[in-house]
Amino acid sequence: MAHRLLMLGCTTMRDGVVVSSVFFAGAVLLLLAARYVVPPSVPLLGHIALFFALILMVMAPVILISTFLLSVFPGAREKLEKCEH
């Protein structure tokens, strides 16, 4: 089962980049919402939005780095050479 999770292909490379960019864009939107949209009368809601923005901001590079590390594993080059870019 674990070996199947480490399989890298053309679609998983693209999916990793797309998910990472969506996480980063979501983090930026949450930061802006916490700053400008959340009313000051509800201070806890702003902190919750900032917390989730921080989590998304941390997860975006983690996904990119893990996708890169999977691409440099032995045997991944043959699979990635078959991709149509």
N, C-alpha and C positions, 0 to 999 in steps of 0.2 A: 504494500500500500504506500509506504513512504517513497519507494522508488518511482511510483507513478506521479507523485506530487512534484518530484524534481525533474520531470520531463519538460524540456523546453522546445518550443516550436515557434513558427512564425506568428501564430495568433497569440501565444502567451507573451511574446516580446511586445507586441503591439498593445495587448491588454494591460501589461504592466505600466507602460508609458502613459496610456490613457487614464488609468486609475490614479496614477500618481499626479497627473495634471488636474484631474477632477478634485482630488483631495486638496491640492494647493489652492485651487480656485475657491473651493468651499471654505477653506480656512480664511482666505482673504475676505470673502463675503461675510463670514461670521464675525471677523474682527471689525469690519465696517458696521455691521448691524449692532454689535455690542457698543460701539462708540456713538453712533448717530441715531439708531432706531429705538433702542430700548429706553424707556422713560426712566428718569432718575428716581422716580417714586418706587420702583421695583429694583433695588440694587442687586439682589441675589440672582435675578435673571441675567444681568450683565456678566456676572462672574461665571455663570454656567456657560454662557455663549463663549466667553474667553477661554474656558477650560476645554471645550470641544474644539475650538479653533487651534489651541495649542496641540491637542492630540492629533488633529489632522495635519498640522504643520510638521510634526515630528514623523508621522507615518509616511508622508510623501517621499522624502529621501530614502527612507528604509525600504520602500517598495522598489525604488529605482536601483538602489545598491544591491538588493537581493536579486533583481532581474539581471544585473550586470554579472554578479558572481555566478549565477546559473549559466550564463553564456560563456564563461571562461572555463567551465568544467571540461575535462577530457571527453571527447566524443560529441560535444555540442557543435563544433565547427562544421562537421559533416551535415548535421541536421539544418543548420542555418544557411549553408551554401545553397540548399535547394529552394530557399525562399525567393519569391518574386518581389522585388522592391519597387 
